[in-house]
């Protein structure tokens, strides 16, 4: 299997990553590292058939800080491809603790190689 991982967001409370081409992969995953003290926040992996979609992107994965083990912690999920392009977005502001933050990684895998 061919695997590639990208840090899409680094220690953020809000924001949207750049757009990544995922056409050559058949599985994509999202991992979020929640900083110590985080009590709220949602980070999503969204997909689109075009890299410049101006409308609403499709949410493929949603990771909620309230469902994570006591931070600092990492939550993750992987799915089959639902689009040709992907981005990571903080859909609910990351908050709580002295220095709330989330770092998000996209993992792309082609299981047929």
Secondary structure, 3 states (H helix, E strand, C coil): CEEEEEEEEEEECCCECCCEECCCCCEEEEEEEECCCCCEEEEEEEEECCCCCCCCCEEEEEEEHHHCCCCCEEEEEEEECCCCEEEEEEEEEEECCCCCCEEEEEEEEECCC
